[in-house]
Amino acid sequence: MKKILVLLLITKVMILLAHAGEIQTYSDVVYDDKIKSARIHQDGWEVSYPFYELGNVENHLLMTWDDLSEDPRDLSYRLVHCDQNWQKSNLFFSDYIDGFEVNPVRNYEMSVNTFLPYDHFELTLPNDDIRFRESGNYAVVVFETAEPEKPLIVKRFMVVEHDVRINARVEQPVMSLYRTLGHDVKFTLETNSMSFNNFFDDIDVCIVQNYQWETAKSGFNPDFINNDEVVFNRDDQAVFKAINEYRRFSTRELKYTDAEVAAIGFDDPNYYVRLTTDPNNQFKQYLDRDDFNGRYAISNREGWESVTDADYTWVKFSIPARFNLMPASVHVYGELTNWRLDSTTLMTFNSEKMQYETSLLLKQGVYNYRYVLKEEDGTVNHMRFEGSHWETENDYMIIVYYHDRSLGADRILGFDLVNSRGKKEE
């Protein structure tokens, strides 16, 4: 009997590893419509970016999600080391992790006094089961223990080193067509006497605006290298459309509406929230407003512990359009939709009201979002409904990838977060 159990375990792991090769590029995906509010951030700061400093015993990452299934599920997870392009690296598991390849998700609790019941799960990284050995891009894959070949959730994060120091600033573009619409990121790398076989082949810098990976830029050429200093100071080399501040709404209270909420209703077992119809901001002047740069925070003012007593509500979004924009499509975008544009984020054109509409099932909280247009060729247009202004406040992650030939994988030797208004988040 013991031998049979061992054989079954080995077979299951082999299936799991075989399936790992099927995901060509890892991205933030939820494959099961019963899974909601899946995200990963620094423990204790839910609107932070998912990066962990290698060897830091004080800080951790926290991945959370809710399972709305009627029956409890036994869940497990695995970690995958990725290259710069978020494809599985060539490393063996033991090369980048100390611990077991497959581990159970142990920390969960049931919702309390909610109309729509759910199980709330939490996973801390690193933990007693795993320790990181190498820096780089990572994906955490959650699945039912009995079906390791079927992922339920994939979330990305970064394990970073600080061997390379980054000095960065964000300026208004000088020569670009986006002078009044964008940001120009300039930066310098201090390599601290590290030696590289060929800097241009071994190092690549990637810049990500507000965790929007589809608009990330890389492949920058330095202006000059002076001993331990590598300078990227060329005008308009790293220019981004600044877009507008994210839109916002709050469902922290379900008894009263606020400025962004037009109506709240209840039809057992669901709350229904209808947002005010949003204006098209494409050609409007810049309006400064505080935002989370696309993220959201769970909150229930009427409860005690938001992660388990916040309810789920159907939230209706709408924005006017003079005509149907097909074959292009309109989507709700932000962390609330996993930064994705797919069938779950798609809006439908209402020809009677001449507006695009959709409803999303969201946990009570404060949310950021925007509307984007996906062209027929797949190009994503963030300006079509939002406009763009150089005054917009944005975060920029600057990631220094090192193509380590001896290791045979991409490490992250430097990481910094710079804000367009000069402040930095740590």
C-alpha positions as CSV (number, residue, x, y, z in Angstrom):
1,M,0.0,0.0,0.0
2,K,2.8,2.4,0.9
3,K,4.5,1.7,-2.5
4,I,1.3,2.4,-4.3
5,L,0.9,5.8,-2.5
6,V,4.5,6.7,-3.4
7,L,3.9,5.8,-7.1
8,L,0.7,7.9,-7.1
9,L,2.6,10.9,-5.6
10,I,5.4,10.6,-8.2
11,T,2.9,10.3,-11.0
12,K,1.0,13.4,-9.8
13,V,4.2,15.4,-9.6
14,M,5.2,14.2,-13.1
15,I,1.9,15.4,-14.5
16,L,2.3,18.7,-12.7
17,L,5.8,19.2,-14.2
18,A,4.6,18.3,-17.6
19,H,1.8,20.8,-17.3
20,A,4.3,23.5,-16.3
21,G,5.6,23.4,-19.8
22,E,2.2,24.1,-21.3
23,I,2.1,27.7,-19.9
24,Q,4.2,29.6,-22.4
25,T,4.2,32.9,-20.7
26,Y,3.2,33.4,-17.1
27,S,0.8,36.3,-16.4
28,D,-1.7,37.2,-13.7
29,V,-4.7,34.9,-14.4
30,V,-7.6,33.5,-12.5
31,Y,-8.9,30.4,-14.3
32,D,-11.9,29.7,-12.1
33,D,-14.9,32.0,-11.9
34,K,-15.4,31.0,-8.2
35,I,-12.1,32.6,-7.3
36,K,-12.3,36.3,-6.5
37,S,-10.1,39.1,-5.2
38,A,-6.9,37.2,-6.0
39,R,-3.8,39.4,-5.5
40,I,-0.3,39.5,-4.1
41,H,1.5,42.4,-2.3
42,Q,3.8,43.1,0.5
43,D,2.5,41.8,3.8
44,G,0.9,44.7,5.8
45,W,0.5,47.0,2.7
46,E,-2.2,45.9,0.4
47,V,-1.7,48.6,-2.3
48,S,2.1,47.8,-2.6
49,Y,4.0,46.2,-5.5
50,P,4.8,42.5,-5.3
51,F,8.6,42.4,-4.8
52,Y,10.6,40.7,-2.1
53,E,14.2,41.5,-1.2
54,L,16.3,38.3,-1.3
55,G,17.4,37.3,2.2
56,N,15.2,39.9,4.0
57,V,13.9,38.0,7.1
58,E,11.8,41.0,8.2
59,N,9.5,41.3,5.2
60,H,7.2,38.9,3.3
61,L,4.8,38.8,0.5
62,L,1.2,38.0,1.1
63,M,-1.1,36.4,-1.5
64,T,-4.8,36.4,-0.8
65,W,-8.0,35.2,-2.5
66,D,-11.6,34.2,-1.8
67,D,-13.2,31.0,-3.0
68,L,-17.0,31.2,-3.5
69,S,-17.4,27.5,-4.1
70,E,-20.2,25.8,-2.1
71,D,-17.9,23.0,-1.0
72,P,-14.5,23.6,0.6
73,R,-11.5,22.8,-1.6
74,D,-8.1,21.4,-0.6
75,L,-5.6,23.7,-2.3
76,S,-1.8,23.5,-2.9
77,Y,0.7,25.7,-4.7
78,R,4.1,25.6,-6.5
79,L,6.6,28.3,-7.4
80,V,8.1,28.8,-10.9
81,H,11.3,30.7,-11.7
82,C,10.9,32.7,-14.9
83,D,13.2,34.6,-17.2
84,Q,12.9,38.3,-18.0
85,N,10.0,37.6,-20.4
86,W,8.0,35.6,-17.8
87,Q,8.7,32.3,-19.5
88,K,9.8,29.3,-17.3
89,S,13.6,29.4,-16.8
90,N,15.9,26.4,-17.3
91,L,16.6,26.1,-13.6
92,F,15.7,23.0,-11.6
93,F,13.5,23.6,-8.6
94,S,16.3,22.9,-6.2
95,D,18.4,25.6,-7.9
96,Y,16.1,28.5,-6.9
97,I,14.1,27.2,-3.8
98,D,15.1,25.5,-0.6
99,G,12.1,23.4,0.3
100,F,9.4,21.2,-1.2
101,E,8.2,21.7,-4.8
102,V,4.5,21.3,-3.9
103,N,3.0,22.6,-0.7
104,P,-0.4,22.9,0.9
105,V,-2.2,26.2,1.4
106,R,-2.9,25.9,5.1
107,N,-4.2,29.3,6.1
108,Y,-7.9,29.9,5.4
109,E,-11.1,30.9,7.2
110,M,-14.8,31.2,6.4
111,S,-16.6,34.4,5.9
112,V,-18.7,35.8,8.7
113,N,-22.2,37.1,8.4
114,T,-22.0,37.7,4.6
115,F,-24.9,37.2,2.2
116,L,-22.6,35.5,-0.2
117,P,-20.4,33.0,1.7
118,Y,-16.8,32.4,0.8
119,D,-13.5,30.9,2.1
120,H,-10.7,33.4,2.5
121,F,-7.2,32.1,1.8
122,E,-3.8,33.6,2.7
123,L,-0.4,32.5,1.6
124,T,2.8,34.1,3.0
125,L,6.1,33.9,1.0
126,P,8.7,32.9,2.0
127,N,7.4,30.6,4.8
128,D,8.4,27.4,6.7
129,D,8.1,25.3,3.6
130,I,10.1,27.4,1.1
131,R,13.1,29.8,1.0
132,F,14.3,31.7,-2.1
133,R,17.8,30.9,-3.3
134,E,17.9,33.1,-6.4
135,S,16.5,36.4,-7.4
136,G,14.4,36.9,-10.6
137,N,10.8,36.8,-11.8
138,Y,8.6,34.3,-10.2
139,A,5.1,32.9,-10.6
140,V,3.0,31.2,-7.9
141,V,0.5,28.7,-9.2
142,V,-2.4,27.6,-7.0
143,F,-4.4,24.4,-7.8
144,E,-6.6,21.8,-6.3
145,T,-4.4,19.2,-4.6
146,A,-6.2,16.4,-6.4
147,E,-5.8,18.1,-9.8
148,P,-2.3,19.6,-10.1
149,E,-2.6,19.8,-13.8
150,K,-5.4,22.4,-13.6
151,P,-4.2,25.8,-12.3
152,L,-6.8,27.9,-10.5
153,I,-4.7,31.1,-10.0
154,V,-1.4,32.3,-11.4
155,K,0.2,35.4,-9.8
156,R,3.5,37.0,-10.6
157,F,6.1,38.6,-8.3
158,M,9.8,39.5,-8.2
159,V,12.6,38.5,-5.9
160,V,15.2,41.3,-6.1
161,E,18.8,42.0,-5.1
162,H,20.4,45.4,-4.6
163,D,23.9,44.7,-6.0
164,V,23.2,47.5,-8.5
165,R,22.1,50.9,-7.1
166,I,19.6,52.9,-9.2
167,N,19.3,56.7,-9.2
168,A,16.2,57.7,-11.2
169,R,14.0,60.7,-11.8
170,V,10.9,61.4,-14.0
171,E,10.8,64.5,-16.2
172,Q,8.5,66.1,-18.7
173,P,9.6,65.0,-22.2
174,V,11.7,67.6,-24.1
175,M,11.5,66.6,-27.8
176,S,8.8,63.9,-27.9
177,L,5.4,64.2,-29.4
178,Y,4.3,63.4,-25.9
179,R,5.8,66.5,-24.4
180,T,2.4,67.6,-22.8
181,L,1.1,64.0,-22.5
182,G,3.9,61.9,-21.1
183,H,6.8,61.2,-18.7
184,D,10.5,60.7,-19.5
185,V,12.3,58.4,-17.1
186,K,16.1,59.1,-16.7
187,F,18.3,56.9,-14.6
188,T,21.9,55.9,-13.7
189,L,23.2,52.6,-12.5
190,E,26.0,52.2,-10.0
191,T,27.4,48.7,-10.5
192,N,29.7,48.7,-7.4
193,S,32.7,47.3,-9.2
194,M,30.8,44.3,-10.5
195,S,32.4,42.7,-13.6
196,F,30.4,41.7,-16.6
197,N,31.6,39.8,-19.7
198,N,29.7,42.2,-21.9
199,F,27.5,44.8,-20.3
200,F,25.3,45.2,-23.4
201,D,24.6,41.4,-23.5
202,D,24.5,40.7,-19.8
203,I,22.3,43.6,-18.5
204,D,18.9,44.7,-19.6
205,V,16.8,47.4,-17.8
206,C,13.0,47.2,-17.8
207,I,10.7,50.0,-16.8
208,V,7.1,49.3,-15.8
209,Q,4.5,52.0,-15.2
210,N,2.0,51.3,-12.4
211,Y,2.4,47.5,-12.8
212,Q,1.1,47.7,-16.4
213,W,3.3,45.0,-17.9
214,E,1.8,45.3,-21.4
215,T,3.2,48.9,-21.7
216,A,6.6,48.0,-20.2
217,K,9.8,49.2,-22.0
218,S,13.3,47.7,-22.1
219,G,16.3,47.4,-24.3
220,F,17.7,50.9,-23.4
221,N,21.2,51.9,-24.6
222,P,23.4,53.8,-22.1
223,D,24.8,57.2,-23.0
224,F,28.1,56.3,-21.5
225,I,29.8,54.0,-19.0
226,N,32.2,55.7,-16.6
227,N,33.9,53.1,-14.3
228,D,31.1,51.9,-12.0
229,E,28.5,54.3,-13.4
230,V,26.2,53.6,-16.3
231,V,24.2,56.6,-17.4
232,F,20.9,56.6,-19.3
233,N,20.3,60.3,-19.7
234,R,19.2,60.6,-23.3
235,D,16.2,62.7,-23.9
236,D,13.0,60.8,-24.9
237,Q,14.6,57.3,-24.7
238,A,12.2,56.0,-22.0
239,V,9.1,58.0,-22.7
240,F,5.7,56.8,-21.5
241,K,2.2,58.2,-22.1
242,A,1.2,59.4,-18.6
243,I,-2.5,58.8,-19.2
244,N,-4.8,60.3,-16.5
245,E,-5.3,59.5,-12.9
246,Y,-7.3,56.3,-12.3
247,R,-11.0,56.6,-11.7
248,R,-12.3,55.6,-8.2
249,F,-15.3,54.3,-6.4
250,S,-16.1,53.0,-2.9
251,T,-18.4,50.2,-1.7
252,R,-17.2,50.3,1.9
253,E,-20.8,51.2,3.0
254,L,-23.8,49.6,1.4
255,K,-26.4,51.6,3.2
256,Y,-25.5,55.0,1.7
257,T,-24.3,56.1,-1.7
258,D,-21.4,58.4,-2.3
259,A,-20.3,60.7,-5.2
260,E,-19.4,57.8,-7.6
261,V,-22.4,55.5,-6.7
262,A,-25.8,56.2,-8.2
263,A,-27.8,53.5,-6.6
264,I,-27.5,50.5,-4.2
265,G,-30.0,47.6,-4.2
266,F,-30.3,44.1,-2.7
267,D,-31.9,41.0,-4.2
268,D,-31.1,38.0,-1.9
269,P,-28.3,36.9,-1.9
270,N,-26.6,39.7,-3.9
271,Y,-26.1,43.4,-3.5
272,Y,-26.2,45.5,-6.7
273,V,-24.3,48.8,-7.0
274,R,-24.7,51.0,-10.0
275,L,-22.0,53.6,-10.5
276,T,-22.8,57.0,-12.0
277,T,-22.2,57.0,-15.8
278,D,-18.6,57.9,-16.3
279,P,-17.7,60.8,-18.6
280,N,-15.2,60.4,-21.5
281,N,-12.1,62.3,-20.3
282,Q,-10.2,62.1,-23.6
283,F,-10.2,65.8,-24.3
284,K,-10.8,67.2,-20.9
285,Q,-8.3,69.2,-18.8
286,Y,-6.3,67.5,-16.2
287,L,-8.0,67.0,-12.8
288,D,-5.7,66.1,-9.9
289,R,-7.2,63.3,-7.7
290,D,-5.6,60.8,-5.3
291,D,-5.5,57.3,-6.5
292,F,-3.8,53.9,-5.9
293,N,-2.4,53.8,-9.5
294,G,-4.9,51.1,-10.5
295,R,-5.0,49.0,-7.3
296,Y,-7.7,48.5,-4.7
297,A,-8.1,48.1,-0.9
298,I,-10.6,45.8,0.8
299,S,-12.7,47.6,3.4
300,N,-16.0,47.3,5.2
301,R,-16.9,50.1,7.4
302,E,-19.9,48.2,8.9
303,G,-17.8,45.2,10.0
304,W,-14.9,44.2,12.2
305,E,-12.6,42.2,10.0
306,S,-12.9,43.2,6.3
307,V,-11.1,40.2,4.9
308,T,-13.9,37.9,6.2
309,D,-16.9,40.1,6.8
310,A,-16.9,42.3,3.7
311,D,-19.6,41.2,1.3
312,Y,-19.5,40.8,-2.5
313,T,-21.5,43.1,-4.7
314,W,-22.3,43.3,-8.4
315,V,-21.0,46.6,-9.6
316,K,-22.2,48.1,-12.8
317,F,-19.9,50.3,-15.0
318,S,-21.0,52.5,-17.9
319,I,-19.4,55.0,-20.2
320,P,-21.1,56.8,-23.2
321,A,-20.0,56.3,-26.8
322,R,-21.4,57.9,-29.9
323,F,-21.3,54.6,-31.8
324,N,-20.3,51.0,-31.5
325,L,-16.6,50.8,-31.8
326,M,-16.4,47.2,-33.2
327,P,-14.3,45.5,-34.3
328,A,-12.4,47.1,-31.4
329,S,-13.5,46.3,-27.9
330,V,-13.9,48.3,-24.6
331,H,-12.8,46.9,-21.3
332,V,-12.6,47.8,-17.6
333,Y,-9.0,47.8,-16.6
334,G,-6.9,47.7,-13.4
335,E,-6.0,45.4,-10.6
336,L,-9.7,44.6,-10.1
337,T,-9.5,42.8,-13.5
338,N,-6.0,41.4,-12.9
339,W,-4.6,43.9,-15.3
340,R,-6.0,41.8,-18.1
341,L,-8.2,42.4,-21.2
342,D,-10.3,39.3,-21.9
343,S,-13.9,38.1,-22.0
344,T,-14.3,38.7,-18.2
345,T,-13.5,42.4,-18.6
346,L,-15.3,43.0,-21.9
347,M,-18.0,45.7,-22.0
348,T,-21.2,45.5,-24.1
349,F,-22.5,48.3,-26.3
350,N,-26.1,49.4,-25.4
351,S,-27.5,50.9,-28.5
352,E,-30.6,52.4,-26.7
353,K,-28.6,54.2,-24.1
354,M,-25.5,54.7,-26.4
355,Q,-23.1,53.5,-23.8
356,Y,-20.8,50.6,-23.0
357,E,-21.8,48.6,-19.9
358,T,-20.7,45.6,-17.8
359,S,-21.0,44.3,-14.3
360,L,-18.3,42.8,-12.1
361,L,-18.6,40.9,-8.8
362,L,-16.3,42.7,-6.4
363,K,-15.7,42.6,-2.7
364,Q,-16.4,45.7,-0.6
365,G,-13.6,48.2,-0.7
366,V,-12.1,51.2,-2.5
367,Y,-11.3,50.6,-6.1
368,N,-9.3,52.2,-8.9
369,Y,-10.1,51.5,-12.6
370,R,-10.1,52.9,-16.1
371,Y,-11.6,52.2,-19.5
372,V,-9.3,51.0,-22.3
373,L,-9.9,50.3,-26.0
374,K,-8.4,47.1,-27.4
375,E,-7.9,47.5,-31.2
376,E,-8.6,44.7,-33.6
377,D,-4.8,44.1,-33.9
378,G,-4.5,43.7,-30.1
379,T,-3.1,47.1,-29.5
380,V,-4.3,48.6,-26.2
381,N,-5.3,52.3,-26.2
382,H,-5.3,53.8,-22.7
383,M,-6.0,57.3,-24.0
384,R,-9.3,56.7,-25.9
385,F,-11.5,57.3,-22.8
386,E,-9.0,58.8,-20.3
387,G,-6.8,61.3,-22.1
388,S,-3.2,61.8,-21.1
389,H,-1.4,64.6,-19.2
390,W,2.2,65.1,-18.1
391,E,0.9,66.2,-14.7
392,T,-0.4,62.8,-13.9
393,E,1.1,61.0,-10.8
394,N,2.5,57.6,-11.7
395,D,4.9,55.0,-10.3
396,Y,7.7,53.5,-12.3
397,M,9.4,50.2,-11.4
398,I,12.9,50.1,-12.7
399,I,14.2,46.5,-12.9
400,V,17.8,45.6,-13.7
401,Y,18.0,42.1,-15.2
402,Y,21.3,40.2,-15.3
403,H,21.5,37.3,-17.8
404,D,23.7,35.2,-15.5
405,R,25.5,32.7,-17.8
406,S,27.0,30.7,-15.1
407,L,23.6,30.2,-13.5
408,G,21.8,29.9,-16.8
409,A,19.0,32.2,-15.7
410,D,18.0,35.8,-15.3
411,R,18.5,37.4,-11.9
412,I,17.4,40.9,-10.8
413,L,20.4,42.8,-9.6
414,G,18.7,46.1,-9.0
415,F,15.2,47.4,-8.3
416,D,13.8,50.8,-7.6
417,L,10.5,52.5,-7.5
418,V,10.3,56.1,-8.5
419,N,7.3,58.4,-8.6
420,S,6.7,61.1,-11.2
421,R,6.3,63.7,-8.4
422,G,9.7,62.8,-6.9
423,K,8.5,60.7,-3.9
424,K,9.6,57.1,-3.6
425,E,7.8,54.1,-2.1
426,E,10.0,51.6,-0.1
